[in-house]
Every structure is written in C-alpha cells, then in structure tokens.
Amino acid sequence: MNNRRAGGLAFALGMAMLLTSCGSAQREATEAAINAAQTAIHAAQGAAEKFVPEQTKAAQDALQAAKHALAEGEYAEALKGAKDATQKAQDAVNAAAAKKQEWTNTWNSLNQTVPKSLSEVQAKLDAYKKSRKLPAGVDPAMMEDARARFDQLKQGWAEATTAYKNGSLADAMKKASVFKDGLQKLKELLGIQK
C-alpha cells in the first residue's frame, strides 16, 4: 500500500511539474508576444498618432487587455490580445501612410489653386477700390468686411503654408479646410467665377 501511495504521489508530483513547466513555457511565449506587440505599437506611434489616432488607441487598448489577461493567467486570451494589438498597430501604420498620401495630394492641389485664387480676389478688391464702383448688391460695409476677410484668409494661408513647411501636415490641412470655404464665399461675393 505504501508503494501504491508513493507511486501515486510521485505521479501527482510529476504531473504538477509537467504542468508547471508547460505553464511556464506558455507564459514565456505569451510574454514574448506581448513584448512584440508593444514594439509594434511603439514603432507605429509617431506617424499613426498624427494621422489615425483612433487606430493607435485601439492597438494600445488591445495591448492593455492582453497584459491584463496575462496577469490573470489567461494565457490563450493574452496571446490572442497580443496578436490583435500587433495587427491593429500594423493596420494603423498602413492607414497612416494612406492618410498622409491623401493629405499630401490635397495639399498639393490646394497649393496649385489657392495662390491663384488669392491673386484674383486681391485684383478684384483693388479694381473695386480704384473704380469706387461696387458689385451689384454689395454696399460699402460689405466691401470693408470682404477686405477684412481677405486679410484673414491671406494670413490663414500663410499659417497653413508655414505649418506644412514645418512638417505639420495635419495642422496645415485643418487650417486649409477652413480657409477653402471662406475663400469660395469671398469669390462669390465679389462676382469671381470658377
């Protein structure tokens, strides 16, 4: 009976050691996956935070969930979360590159048209000032307002251009989007076609 008990005890101890070593290996693999996800997120943060901050946050949230699952000993869930975080980081990098290209194309288009439009508006304002004849439906107060708006738009374009030259494409696009609508309304008020 003692041999049986000793054999059972040895079997139980062996199983416990086997499970511990398996659990340890599983934990190490999960920790490695979480570290890889952390590295992927860290690499993605620079560009992704500028262009797609919501996707960067989703990757960070997935990583936090994986770390929490690891702390709870839920290795399968933690591994799944680490893989999800890594994928979301990669998706954020790809989306950021696409967004940057889209904004660059938009900026290049604006940079082609806006200076010309500003020159047209300036010429029209100068012509009205010189001739002292206002467009139909525009009174002197409206013309003064148009001049003030033009000065604001000109300043806004200068700020957007500076932001672009300083590498802040997101800021440049934000400024330019407000600017574009204002310029179009001013052109309509002055009777400039296009």
Residue pairs with C-beta under 8 A, 6 or more apart in sequence:
23 75
26 75
27 70
27 75
29 75
29 79
30 70
30 75
30 78
30 79
30 82
31 70
33 66
33 78
33 79
33 82
33 83
33 86
34 63
34 66
34 67
34 70
34 78
34 82
34 85
36 82
36 86
37 59
37 62
37 63
37 66
37 82
37 83
37 85
37 86
37 89
38 63
40 59
40 85
40 86
40 89
40 90
41 56
41 59
41 60
41 63
41 85
41 89
43 89
43 93
44 56
44 59
44 89
44 90
44 92
44 93
44 96
45 56
47 93
47 96
47 97
47 100
48 55
48 56
48 89
48 92
48 93
48 95
48 96
49 56
50 96
50 169
50 170
51 95
51 96
51 99
51 100
51 103
51 170
52 92
52 95
52 96
52 99
55 88
55 91
55 92
55 95
55 96
56 89
56 92
58 88
58 92
59 85
59 88
59 89
59 91
59 92
60 85
62 81
62 84
62 85
62 88
63 81
63 82
63 85
65 81
66 77
66 78
66 79
66 80
66 81
66 82
66 84
66 85
67 78
67 81
69 75
69 77
69 78
69 81
70 78
100 169
103 169
103 170
103 173
104 169
106 173
106 176
107 164
107 169
107 172
107 173
107 176
110 176
110 180
111 161
114 157
114 176
114 179
114 180
114 183
115 157
117 183
117 187
118 150
118 153
118 154
118 157
118 183
120 187
120 192
121 150
121 153
121 183
121 186
121 187
121 190
121 192
122 150
124 190
124 191
124 192
125 146
125 147
125 150
125 190
128 134
128 135
128 143
128 190
134 140
134 142
134 143
135 189
135 190
135 191
138 146
138 189
142 189
146 186
146 189
146 190
149 182
149 186
150 186
152 182
153 179
153 182
153 183
153 186
156 175
156 178
156 179
156 182
157 176
157 179
159 175
160 171
160 172
160 175
160 176
160 179
161 172
163 169
163 171
163 172
163 175
164 172
187 194
